[in-house]
Structure formats: C-alpha cells, structure tokens
Amino acid sequence: MSQQLISRSPDLTRLRDDGYDVEVRSGHLLVKDVPYVDSAKEVRLGTLVSELTLAGDVTSTPSTHVAHFVGEHPCLKDGSQIAQIKNQSREQKLAEGVVIQHSFSSKPLSGAYKDYYEKMTTYAAIISSQAQSLDSKATPMPFPVVEPAEDESVFNYLDTASSRAGIGAVAKKLEVEKLAIVGLGGTGSYVLDLVAKTPVKEIHLFDGDKLLNHNAFRSPGAASIDQLRARPLKVAYLQDQYSKMHRRIVAHGCYLDGSNSDELKGIDFVFLCLDKGSQKQAIIERLEAWGAAFIDVGMGVQLVDDALLGVVRVTTSTPAKRDHVRGKKRIPFTDGDGHNEYSQNIQIADLNALNAALAVIKWKKLCGFYRDLEGEHFSAYEIDGNHLLNEDHACNA
C-alpha cells in the first residue's frame, strides 16, 4: 500500500523521484536518512516524520506545519541546537512503529504548506544544510532502491525514470499482456534488453540454441567464461540476466517453425528475430490468420573492398497493412540461395543494437507511446550512406 499511495500522490512521487527515502507507515509520512549534526558536532542520520492527511487514496493539504524527528535534536555546525525549528523534545509514540524524540515548528510565510513535498523538503534543507557544512557529501537524497510489492509492478524495483520524466501515463500504453521474441541471437537479445525496461506484463522468449562464444560478442552485457563453458540455453541465460529487473520473463527452450507455431497463439505482439527465412513463413501465416501484429528484423551485411556495407531492415505487419510482406517481398522466406540479401549472416553488435532499437521504436509507435505521423511498415537503414528509408505506409496513418 505504501508505494501505491506514493505513486498516486504527486507530492510524494516527487519526493521519491528526487531521491528522498520515503515511506508511509501507520498513517504517517517518513523521510529517512536525513543527515544532521548532533551535539558532538558529528554528522548522523535521522528521520523526519509528518502526519499524513489523505483524501481517499491520495494526499491532501497537510493539516499542520509541525514536523517530528527521530534522532538527537539537530544542531548547528558548532553543536548548538537549531533554534529556528525548536518546538518540544520528548519521546512519543505517534503510532505503531512510529516513535519520535522531537517536534519542530517552522511555519512558511504563506501560513501553511501547500503539499508534503514543500513541507518535508523545507525541514530537510534546514537540518541537512548544517551537516553539509561539515561534510560536502552529506545529502538528504540518497536515492534508495525502491522495491514494489509483487502486485504493484512487473519490475523488481520501481521505474522512477518514467515518473521523474513525467511520462508515467504515456509509459502505461506499453502494458500489453503478452509479448514474444522469437530468436534470441544478436538482434533478439537487444530487443529483450529494451523491452525488459517496459511494463509489458509477460515477455516470452523462444530459442533452442545454446549460448556460445559468438553469441557473447553480438549480445548486450558480458557473459563470463564460466557461463560460456556451462553452455546454457540462450533463453535460460537471458531469463536469468533480465529477471533481475523484470519479474515476468518466460523462457521457452525450443525453435519455432510450422510444427509448433501454435505456441504463439494468444500473444499480443511478436518480434521475429530469426536468421533463417524458411522458418518464418509458416509462423507468419499463423500470425496473420490470428490477426496478430508482428515485426520482423533482418540485416544484409557484406564484406566489400576490406570494409563492411549493407542494410538493416525492419518490416512491420499489422491488420492495417500486410500486402507489402509478400507483394514487395519485404521479408525473405529463403535461406542462403544467393538471392537472399540477408543470407550472409555477418552480424555486428552495434548493427544488432540498431536493428533492435528501430524495431522497438516502431512497436512503441504502434502502442501510441511515440507519435507516428507516417505509419511506415518498412524501414531500411543503409550503412554506407547513413540513410533511413521509410516505405509501405498504412492507409489510416
């Protein structure tokens, strides 16, 4: 309940996002780890406490300007008590688990604090300024790791990046139920790296290959030599890595083709990151029959005159636009026959990352996270000319 209340209250969210260690306990607001100077002129940490006035499940205007403190009475840097805020000192149990030693009074010029952000930061600044004069590293904003309850978030720790940027409501557009990544080689692993940082409720990984040396050089992060020697499945290795952030990553240690493509039934969105075009055709036919949207990625890189050149491709297929997939042969369905420009299989980590980024950006456009003025369903980045081509626009874009 604490983090839900904080997330629903703009003033408490702002405190948390600014780096204060905020907790709601027994109907009181606590700001912990506030540095102060004690009577021995030592820097210590204390806790500011305030009553918490609520209107339903959000905060209202503070009912009093008085704040409380857990710790010794804060002092000036010379060891004398800060008279500016002194009110009364006696140990008092305010509620279960909330025992204070001092009460402070610092009324703003307006006569009342407009919200808890103004109230708590005012007291924190008065108290911590003395500690900072003795220790420049002392700060009331320690940026603690915030751990939500299981039912509050798909993340093991809160996404304060979105709330700090003020895009929390926009980020909720990415809360799709189920998303799949088919193929966890170079590009697919980077797709996971980006998607794992979004509030997708379930991320399903499909790949039957083992993690080998060449995978380590075209995937995010850095596998250890012991991990490579263990030869885990790619999906198991990546699930272990990214489950440290995202709670709901499901590993499927199998290849997908026409014989088992029903594994994707019920998935809301699919990223196809397969090297072999022949495996894609049956999968795509089933996705189209189900009315599912998907993105297929690929790259064609060649060694020419001792340098690499080529194209990085993103092909999108949605119910609004599918005819380009076969009509313009935007997705290759053959393997290594000399006619498939993506068959040479030269892959470089930066191009894999770019391919994944372009694909995930397009997915986010489809979700409404990014504005999409053109509705392109095919993009191709040319390495040598640094050109990005956008074609196959949906009619309703």
C-alpha positions as CSV (number, residue, x, y, z in Angstrom):
1,M,0.0,0.0,0.0
2,S,2.9,2.4,0.8
3,Q,4.3,2.5,-2.8
4,Q,0.8,2.6,-4.3
5,L,-0.1,5.6,-2.2
6,I,3.2,7.3,-3.0
7,S,2.7,6.7,-6.7
8,R,-0.8,8.1,-6.7
9,S,0.1,11.3,-4.8
10,P,2.1,13.8,-6.9
11,D,3.9,15.4,-3.9
12,L,5.0,12.0,-2.5
13,T,6.0,10.8,-6.0
14,R,8.1,14.0,-6.4
15,L,9.9,13.4,-3.1
16,R,10.7,9.8,-4.1
17,D,11.8,10.7,-7.6
18,D,14.0,13.5,-6.3
19,G,15.9,10.8,-4.3
20,Y,14.4,11.1,-0.8
21,D,13.9,7.9,1.1
22,V,10.2,8.0,1.5
23,E,7.9,5.6,3.4
24,V,4.3,5.6,4.6
25,R,3.9,3.8,7.9
26,S,0.9,3.6,10.2
27,G,-0.7,6.7,8.6
28,H,2.5,8.8,8.8
29,L,5.0,10.1,6.2
30,L,8.6,9.3,6.9
31,V,11.6,10.7,5.2
32,K,14.6,8.6,6.2
33,D,18.4,9.1,6.2
34,V,18.3,12.9,6.6
35,P,21.8,14.0,7.6
36,Y,22.1,16.3,10.7
37,V,24.7,17.5,13.2
38,D,24.5,16.2,16.7
39,S,25.7,18.0,19.9
40,A,29.1,16.4,19.5
41,K,29.4,18.1,16.0
42,E,29.2,14.7,14.3
43,V,27.2,14.1,11.2
44,R,24.4,11.5,11.8
45,L,21.3,10.3,10.0
46,G,17.7,10.8,11.3
47,T,14.2,10.5,10.1
48,L,11.7,13.3,9.5
49,V,8.1,12.4,10.3
50,S,4.8,14.1,9.5
51,E,1.1,13.4,9.9
52,L,-0.4,12.3,6.7
53,T,-3.7,13.8,5.6
54,L,-5.5,11.8,2.9
55,A,-8.4,12.3,0.5
56,G,-9.2,8.7,-0.3
57,D,-6.1,7.1,-1.7
58,V,-4.1,10.4,-2.4
59,T,-2.6,13.0,-0.2
60,S,-4.4,16.2,0.7
61,T,-3.0,19.5,2.0
62,P,-1.0,19.0,5.3
63,S,-3.2,19.7,8.3
64,T,-0.3,21.2,10.3
65,H,3.1,22.8,9.7
66,V,4.6,20.8,12.6
67,A,7.0,18.0,11.8
68,H,8.7,15.4,14.0
69,F,12.1,13.8,14.2
70,V,13.6,10.5,15.1
71,G,17.2,11.0,16.4
72,E,19.0,13.6,18.5
73,H,18.0,17.2,18.2
74,P,19.6,18.6,15.0
75,C,22.3,21.2,15.7
76,L,24.2,23.9,14.0
77,K,27.7,23.0,13.0
78,D,29.0,24.4,16.3
79,G,26.9,21.8,18.2
80,S,24.2,24.2,19.5
81,Q,20.6,23.2,18.8
82,I,18.9,24.8,15.7
83,A,16.6,27.3,17.5
84,Q,14.8,28.2,14.2
85,I,12.8,25.0,14.3
86,K,12.9,24.1,18.0
87,N,9.4,23.2,19.5
88,Q,9.4,20.4,22.1
89,S,11.5,17.4,22.9
90,R,10.1,14.3,24.5
91,E,9.8,10.7,23.3
92,Q,6.4,10.0,22.0
93,K,4.7,7.1,20.2
94,L,2.7,8.5,17.4
95,A,1.5,5.2,16.0
96,E,2.6,1.6,15.8
97,G,6.3,1.6,14.7
98,V,6.5,5.4,14.8
99,V,8.3,6.7,17.9
100,I,9.7,10.3,17.7
101,Q,12.0,12.2,20.1
102,H,11.4,15.8,18.9
103,S,8.8,18.1,17.3
104,F,9.7,21.0,15.1
105,S,7.8,24.2,14.1
106,S,8.7,26.2,11.0
107,K,5.7,27.9,9.5
108,P,6.0,29.2,6.0
109,L,5.3,32.8,5.1
110,S,2.0,31.8,3.5
111,G,0.9,30.3,6.8
112,A,0.6,26.7,5.5
113,Y,2.5,24.2,3.4
114,K,0.7,23.6,0.1
115,D,1.8,19.9,0.0
116,Y,4.1,17.4,1.6
117,Y,6.8,18.0,-0.9
118,E,7.1,21.6,0.2
119,K,6.8,20.7,3.9
120,M,9.4,17.9,4.0
121,T,12.0,19.4,1.8
122,T,11.8,22.7,3.8
123,Y,12.7,20.8,7.0
124,A,15.2,18.6,5.3
125,A,17.0,21.6,3.9
126,I,17.2,23.4,7.2
127,I,18.5,20.3,9.0
128,S,20.9,18.9,6.4
129,S,22.5,22.3,5.5
130,Q,24.4,22.2,8.7
131,A,25.6,18.6,8.0
132,Q,26.7,19.6,4.6
133,S,28.8,22.4,6.0
134,L,30.8,19.7,7.8
135,D,30.6,17.0,5.1
136,S,30.1,18.1,1.5
137,K,28.9,14.5,0.6
138,A,26.0,14.6,3.1
139,T,22.7,14.7,1.3
140,P,19.1,14.1,2.3
141,M,18.6,12.5,-1.2
142,P,20.3,9.1,-1.1
143,F,18.3,7.7,-4.0
144,P,17.4,4.4,-2.3
145,V,16.3,1.3,-4.3
146,V,12.5,1.3,-4.2
147,E,11.1,-2.3,-4.1
148,P,7.4,-2.5,-5.0
149,A,5.1,-5.3,-3.9
150,E,4.5,-8.2,-6.3
151,D,1.1,-7.0,-7.3
152,E,2.2,-3.4,-7.8
153,S,4.7,-3.8,-10.7
154,V,6.3,-6.2,-13.1
155,F,9.6,-4.8,-12.0
156,N,11.7,-5.8,-9.0
157,Y,12.3,-2.1,-8.4
158,L,10.3,0.9,-9.4
159,D,10.7,2.6,-12.7
160,T,11.4,6.1,-11.4
161,A,12.9,7.1,-14.7
162,S,9.5,7.4,-16.3
163,S,8.0,9.2,-13.3
164,R,10.9,11.6,-13.0
165,A,10.5,12.5,-16.7
166,G,6.7,12.9,-16.2
167,I,5.8,10.2,-18.7
168,G,4.3,7.6,-16.4
169,A,0.9,7.9,-18.1
170,V,2.5,7.5,-21.5
171,A,4.5,4.5,-20.4
172,K,1.3,2.7,-19.3
173,K,0.4,2.4,-23.0
174,L,3.1,-0.3,-23.2
175,E,1.4,-2.5,-20.6
176,V,0.5,-5.2,-23.2
177,E,-0.4,-8.6,-21.7
178,K,2.0,-10.8,-23.6
179,L,4.9,-10.1,-25.9
180,A,7.1,-12.7,-27.6
181,I,10.6,-12.6,-29.0
182,V,11.4,-15.4,-31.4
183,G,15.1,-15.8,-31.9
184,L,17.5,-14.6,-29.2
185,G,20.7,-14.2,-31.2
186,G,22.2,-10.8,-31.7
187,T,19.2,-8.6,-32.6
188,G,16.7,-10.6,-30.5
189,S,18.8,-10.2,-27.3
190,Y,18.9,-6.5,-27.8
191,V,15.1,-6.4,-28.3
192,L,14.8,-8.1,-24.9
193,D,17.3,-5.6,-23.4
194,L,14.9,-2.7,-24.4
195,V,11.6,-4.4,-23.9
196,A,12.6,-5.6,-20.4
197,K,12.6,-2.0,-19.4
198,T,8.9,-1.5,-20.3
199,P,5.9,-2.6,-18.3
200,V,4.9,-5.5,-20.6
201,K,3.2,-7.9,-18.3
202,E,4.8,-11.1,-19.8
203,I,7.8,-11.4,-22.1
204,H,8.1,-14.8,-23.8
205,L,11.5,-15.9,-25.2
206,F,11.7,-18.6,-27.9
207,D,15.1,-20.1,-29.0
208,G,16.5,-23.6,-28.8
209,D,20.2,-22.7,-29.2
210,K,22.9,-22.7,-26.6
211,L,24.9,-19.7,-25.5
212,L,28.3,-19.8,-27.3
213,N,31.3,-17.6,-27.8
214,H,30.0,-15.9,-30.9
215,N,26.7,-15.0,-29.2
216,A,28.6,-13.2,-26.4
217,F,30.2,-10.8,-29.0
218,R,26.9,-9.7,-30.5
219,S,24.6,-9.5,-27.4
220,P,24.2,-6.9,-24.7
221,G,26.1,-7.3,-21.5
222,A,29.1,-9.5,-20.9
223,A,28.9,-13.3,-20.4
224,S,31.6,-14.7,-18.2
225,I,33.9,-17.5,-19.4
226,D,32.3,-19.8,-16.8
227,Q,28.9,-19.1,-18.2
228,L,30.1,-19.9,-21.7
229,R,31.7,-23.1,-20.5
230,A,28.4,-24.2,-18.9
231,R,26.7,-23.8,-22.4
232,P,23.2,-22.8,-21.1
233,L,20.3,-22.3,-23.5
234,K,20.3,-18.7,-24.6
235,V,16.8,-18.2,-23.3
236,A,17.7,-19.6,-19.9
237,Y,20.8,-17.3,-19.7
238,L,18.9,-14.2,-20.8
239,Q,16.0,-15.0,-18.5
240,D,18.3,-15.2,-15.6
241,Q,20.0,-11.9,-16.5
242,Y,16.9,-9.9,-17.2
243,S,14.7,-11.3,-14.4
244,K,16.9,-9.2,-12.1
245,M,14.9,-6.3,-13.4
246,H,11.6,-7.7,-14.9
247,R,9.7,-10.3,-12.9
248,R,7.7,-12.0,-15.7
249,I,10.1,-13.3,-18.3
250,V,9.2,-16.8,-19.6
251,A,11.8,-18.9,-21.3
252,H,10.9,-21.5,-24.0
253,G,13.9,-23.6,-24.9
254,C,12.7,-24.5,-28.4
255,Y,12.9,-23.4,-32.0
256,L,9.6,-22.3,-33.6
257,D,8.5,-23.4,-37.1
258,G,5.3,-24.6,-38.7
259,S,5.1,-27.6,-36.4
260,N,4.8,-25.7,-33.2
261,S,3.9,-22.1,-34.1
262,D,0.7,-22.5,-32.1
263,E,2.9,-21.7,-29.1
264,L,2.4,-18.0,-30.2
265,K,-1.4,-18.2,-30.1
266,G,-2.7,-15.6,-27.6
267,I,0.5,-13.5,-27.8
268,D,-0.4,-9.8,-28.3
269,F,2.8,-8.8,-30.2
270,V,5.7,-10.7,-31.7
271,F,9.2,-9.8,-32.7
272,L,10.6,-12.2,-35.2
273,C,14.4,-12.2,-35.0
274,L,15.2,-15.4,-36.9
275,D,18.2,-15.9,-39.2
276,K,16.5,-18.5,-41.4
277,G,13.9,-17.1,-43.7
278,S,12.4,-20.6,-44.3
279,Q,11.4,-20.9,-40.7
280,K,9.4,-17.6,-40.8
281,Q,6.9,-18.4,-43.5
282,A,4.7,-20.8,-41.5
283,I,5.0,-18.7,-38.4
284,I,3.9,-15.6,-40.3
285,E,1.0,-17.4,-41.9
286,R,-0.3,-18.4,-38.5
287,L,0.2,-14.9,-37.0
288,E,-1.7,-13.4,-39.9
289,A,-4.5,-15.9,-39.6
290,W,-4.8,-14.9,-35.9
291,G,-4.9,-11.2,-36.7
292,A,-1.7,-10.7,-34.7
293,A,0.7,-7.8,-35.3
294,F,4.4,-8.5,-35.6
295,I,7.8,-7.0,-36.6
296,D,10.4,-8.9,-38.5
297,V,14.0,-7.8,-38.4
298,G,17.0,-8.6,-40.6
299,M,20.3,-7.3,-41.9
300,G,22.3,-7.8,-45.1
301,V,25.9,-7.0,-44.5
302,Q,28.7,-7.8,-47.0
303,L,32.5,-7.5,-47.0
304,V,33.5,-5.4,-49.9
305,D,37.0,-4.0,-50.5
306,D,38.1,-4.6,-46.9
307,A,35.1,-2.8,-45.4
308,L,31.5,-3.7,-44.5
309,L,28.4,-2.3,-46.1
310,G,24.8,-3.2,-46.2
311,V,21.3,-2.7,-44.9
312,V,19.5,-3.0,-41.6
313,R,15.8,-3.8,-42.1
314,V,12.6,-3.6,-40.0
315,T,9.4,-4.9,-41.5
316,T,6.1,-4.4,-39.7
317,S,2.9,-6.3,-40.3
318,T,-0.4,-5.3,-38.7
319,P,-4.1,-5.9,-39.6
320,A,-4.0,-2.4,-41.2
321,K,-1.1,-3.2,-43.6
322,R,0.1,-6.7,-44.7
323,D,0.2,-6.7,-48.5
324,H,3.8,-5.4,-48.6
325,V,5.2,-8.5,-46.9
326,R,4.7,-10.7,-50.0
327,G,3.8,-8.2,-52.6
328,K,7.1,-6.4,-52.3
329,K,9.0,-9.3,-50.7
330,R,9.8,-7.3,-47.6
331,I,10.6,-10.5,-45.7
332,P,12.8,-13.1,-47.2
333,F,11.5,-16.7,-46.9
334,T,14.6,-18.5,-48.3
335,D,18.0,-19.4,-46.9
336,G,21.3,-18.9,-48.5
337,D,20.3,-19.4,-52.1
338,G,22.3,-16.5,-53.4
339,H,19.1,-14.4,-53.9
340,N,18.6,-13.6,-50.3
341,E,20.4,-10.4,-49.4
342,Y,20.2,-11.3,-45.7
343,S,21.7,-14.7,-46.1
344,Q,25.4,-14.0,-45.5
345,N,24.8,-13.7,-41.7
346,I,27.5,-11.1,-40.9
347,Q,26.4,-9.6,-37.6
348,I,28.0,-6.8,-35.6
349,A,26.8,-5.8,-32.1
350,D,26.2,-2.2,-33.0
351,L,24.1,-3.1,-36.0
352,N,22.2,-5.7,-33.9
353,A,21.5,-3.0,-31.4
354,L,20.4,-0.5,-34.1
355,N,18.2,-3.1,-35.7
356,A,16.6,-3.8,-32.3
357,A,16.2,-0.2,-31.4
358,L,14.5,0.6,-34.7
359,A,12.1,-2.3,-34.2
360,V,11.3,-1.4,-30.6
361,I,10.7,2.2,-31.5
362,K,8.2,1.1,-34.2
363,W,6.5,-1.2,-31.7
364,K,6.2,1.8,-29.3
365,K,4.7,3.9,-32.1
366,L,2.1,1.2,-32.6
367,C,1.3,1.4,-28.9
368,G,0.9,5.2,-29.0
369,F,4.0,5.8,-26.9
370,Y,5.7,7.7,-29.7
371,R,3.8,9.9,-32.2
372,D,3.6,8.2,-35.6
373,L,2.9,10.7,-38.5
374,E,3.7,8.3,-41.4
375,G,2.7,4.8,-40.3
376,E,5.5,3.3,-42.2
377,H,5.6,-0.5,-42.2
378,F,9.1,-0.9,-43.7
379,S,12.3,0.8,-42.8
380,A,15.8,0.2,-44.1
381,Y,19.0,1.8,-42.8
382,E,21.8,2.0,-45.4
383,I,25.2,1.8,-43.6
384,D,27.4,3.5,-46.2
385,G,25.1,6.4,-46.9
386,N,23.7,6.7,-43.4
387,H,20.2,6.9,-45.0
388,L,17.0,5.7,-43.3
389,L,14.3,4.8,-45.9
390,N,10.6,4.6,-44.8
391,E,8.0,3.0,-47.0
392,D,4.8,1.0,-47.1
393,H,2.6,3.4,-45.2
394,A,-0.6,2.3,-43.7
395,C,-3.6,4.0,-45.3
396,N,-5.0,5.1,-42.0
397,A,-1.8,6.7,-40.8
